[in-house]
């Protein structure tokens, strides 16, 4: 059975349907990129997968014993979040909250996990630094490390390279690819960069005016890709 299955999923808000009839599944080790036009429902879909948004109809099924607490999440940053006055270590460690259960404190293994996540993302030297003093690329590494603490099986990323320059974006894509291929973490990522999505992902989900779900290779030949070509805004 797949780790995550969407069956006849329709999503929206305030009574308005944004996307309907979604059918796709994600298996362990997949790297799925979600692309599409602005307002097509990509972030709404992400929140539904996390159990934060209720579908209008259809359902999201968690398979292979997956729990929502085993899913790491890196949302889009707001300007307020970028100015958050906490240390890097505190933010990364907060990714372990789902592992604590009813405990009001972090144990030794969770603290060690946060150290490993910082080392994995190359930010251990920044552990004591204030988050709001970091560059945009460094902040995204911190949030990726935080998501890694929570991601026991799946990581969901909402446009993680938004606002970053090409060099920093490429570095971040490389780290995400490593988490998928080397650490075996399933990745579901919303991307505004179709070229990068096709390069790194094993599968593409295109929603909006056209629908496509399949391998990245097959996506390039699909009507969805042909109609979307010429713009980088997904």
Buried (B, 14 or more C-beta within 10 A) or exposed (E): EBBBBBBEBBBBEEEEEBBBEBEBBBBBEBBBBBBBBEEBBBBBBBBBBBEEBEBBEBEBBBBEEBEEEBBBBBBBBEEEEEEBEBBBBBBBBBBBBBBEEEEEEBEEEBBEBBBBBBEBBEBBEBBEBEBEEBEBBBBBBBBBBBBBBBBBBBBBBBBBBBEBEEEBBEBBBEBBBEBBBEEEBBBBBBBBBBEBBBEBBBBBBBBBEBBBBBEBEEBEEBEBBEEBEEEEEB
